[in-house]
Amino acid sequence: MIRLEDLQPNAAVRGVLPDCIVTVVSVQWFGSEALELTYKTPDA
């Protein structure tokens, strides 16, 4: 299981969307407990 702190661009992540692995495009932190995750789906 990946931790939020480990999210990096190009990482493949399961669980963001049901039945789909997404690829992380960017991660922007807001303080130490909130983040904005930009990702793409396999069909994008």
C-alpha positions, -999 to +999 in steps of 0.1 A: +000+000+000+013+034-010+014+063+016+004+098+005+039+109+013+052+085-013+031+098-042+054+109-070+048+118-107+045+088-130+035+065-101+008+040-109-018+040-081-048+017-075-078+029-054-083+064-066-110+053-090-128+020-088-114-008-110-088+014-126-051+022-121-043+058-125-009+075-132+001+104-110+008+136-130+015+159-100+011+163-063+007+196-046+007+197-008-013+222+013+003+220+047+011+185+060-024+169+058-040+179+026-030+175-011-042+180-046-036+150-068-036+154-106-038+121-124-046+105-157-065+074-165-054+047-189-078+059-216-066+095-214 
